[in-house]
Amino acid sequence: MREKDRMAIHITTLEQLQAMKDDLTADYILDNDIDASATSGWNDGKGFEPVGRWIETEDDIILYCPDHTYWTYQPFTGSFDGQGYTISNLFMDWSAVGCPNEHSVGLFGNTDGATIKNVK
């Protein structure tokens, strides 16, 4: 089911933007510009948690890290329409976390078949 077949979730706040990480299959529409400056103080200084992430596993292994851990990913598979609006000052510093999260830093950390359009 894609965006034309179901109701999209409308995003108007920074907190709603971050909550997208909890439903990776939904369709989202950004309804206004968002200043994400507050993210610099989130998650013990790591900032915004990317939508779509790596999870530690012993099954379905995709990545093996130097610390002898095994990982698979939970990608964002929904849709996001920014409608031309801007998300500014989004802060992320997941490099200290190490493998694999240092490789998946961005508004969307992992995607698979997702539609992302019209966002600045």
C-alpha positions as CSV (number, residue, x, y, z in Angstrom):
1,M,0.0,0.0,0.0
2,R,1.5,3.4,-0.9
3,E,0.5,7.0,-0.1
4,K,-2.5,7.2,-2.5
5,D,-4.0,4.1,-0.8
6,R,-3.9,5.2,2.8
7,M,-4.0,8.3,5.0
8,A,-0.7,10.0,5.4
9,I,0.6,11.3,8.8
10,H,1.1,15.1,8.8
11,I,4.3,16.4,10.4
12,T,4.3,19.9,11.8
13,T,6.7,19.7,14.8
14,L,10.3,18.5,15.4
15,E,9.0,15.9,17.9
16,Q,6.7,14.5,15.2
17,L,9.6,14.4,12.8
18,Q,11.7,12.3,15.3
19,A,8.7,10.0,15.9
20,M,8.9,8.8,12.3
21,K,11.6,6.4,13.5
22,D,8.8,4.5,15.4
23,D,6.7,3.7,12.2
24,L,9.0,2.9,9.3
25,T,6.3,1.9,6.9
26,A,4.0,5.0,7.1
27,D,3.5,7.8,4.6
28,Y,4.4,11.2,5.9
29,I,3.7,14.8,4.7
30,L,5.7,17.8,6.0
31,D,3.3,20.7,6.4
32,N,5.7,23.5,7.3
33,D,9.4,24.5,7.7
34,I,11.0,22.9,10.8
35,D,14.0,24.4,12.7
36,A,15.7,21.4,14.3
37,S,18.2,23.4,16.4
38,A,17.0,21.7,19.6
39,T,18.4,18.3,18.3
40,S,21.9,19.3,19.4
41,G,20.9,18.5,23.0
42,W,19.1,15.2,22.3
43,N,20.3,11.7,23.0
44,D,23.3,12.6,25.2
45,G,24.7,14.9,22.5
46,K,24.3,12.5,19.6
47,G,21.3,14.5,18.3
48,F,18.5,13.4,16.0
49,E,18.1,9.6,15.7
50,P,17.9,8.8,12.0
51,V,14.7,7.3,10.5
52,G,15.7,3.7,9.6
53,R,18.3,2.1,11.7
54,W,20.7,-0.8,12.4
55,I,19.8,-3.3,15.1
56,E,22.0,-5.9,16.7
57,T,21.1,-9.5,15.8
58,E,22.2,-13.1,15.5
59,D,19.8,-13.8,12.6
60,D,19.5,-12.2,9.2
61,I,23.1,-10.8,9.4
62,I,24.0,-8.1,7.0
63,L,27.0,-6.5,8.6
64,Y,29.8,-7.8,10.9
65,C,31.6,-5.1,12.9
66,P,35.2,-5.1,14.2
67,D,33.9,-5.4,17.8
68,H,32.5,-8.9,16.9
69,T,28.9,-7.8,16.7
70,Y,26.4,-8.7,14.0
71,W,23.8,-6.3,12.6
72,T,20.8,-6.1,10.3
73,Y,18.9,-3.0,9.4
74,Q,15.4,-1.8,9.8
75,P,14.9,0.5,6.8
76,F,12.4,3.2,6.2
77,T,10.0,1.8,3.5
78,G,7.3,4.4,3.6
79,S,7.1,7.7,1.9
80,F,8.0,11.3,2.8
81,D,6.8,14.3,0.9
82,G,8.4,17.5,2.1
83,Q,6.1,19.7,-0.1
84,G,9.1,22.0,-0.7
85,Y,9.5,22.9,3.0
86,T,12.9,23.1,4.7
87,I,14.2,21.1,7.7
88,S,17.1,23.2,9.0
89,N,19.8,22.9,11.7
90,L,19.3,19.1,12.1
91,F,22.2,17.9,14.4
92,M,23.6,14.4,14.4
93,D,26.9,13.0,15.7
94,W,26.6,9.3,15.9
95,S,30.3,8.7,15.0
96,A,31.2,8.1,18.6
97,V,28.8,5.2,18.7
98,G,30.9,3.3,16.1
99,C,30.0,0.6,13.7
100,P,27.4,0.4,12.2
101,N,25.6,3.6,13.2
102,E,28.4,5.8,12.1
103,H,27.5,4.8,8.5
104,S,23.8,5.7,8.7
105,V,23.7,9.3,9.7
106,G,21.1,11.5,8.0
107,L,17.4,12.3,8.3
108,F,16.9,8.8,6.8
109,G,19.6,6.4,8.0
110,N,18.4,3.4,5.9
111,T,15.8,3.1,3.3
112,D,14.5,0.3,1.1
113,G,11.9,1.1,-1.6
114,A,11.0,4.4,0.1
115,T,9.8,7.5,-1.7
116,I,11.4,10.7,-0.4
117,K,10.6,13.9,-2.3
118,N,10.3,17.7,-2.2
119,V,12.3,18.3,1.0
120,K,15.1,20.9,1.5
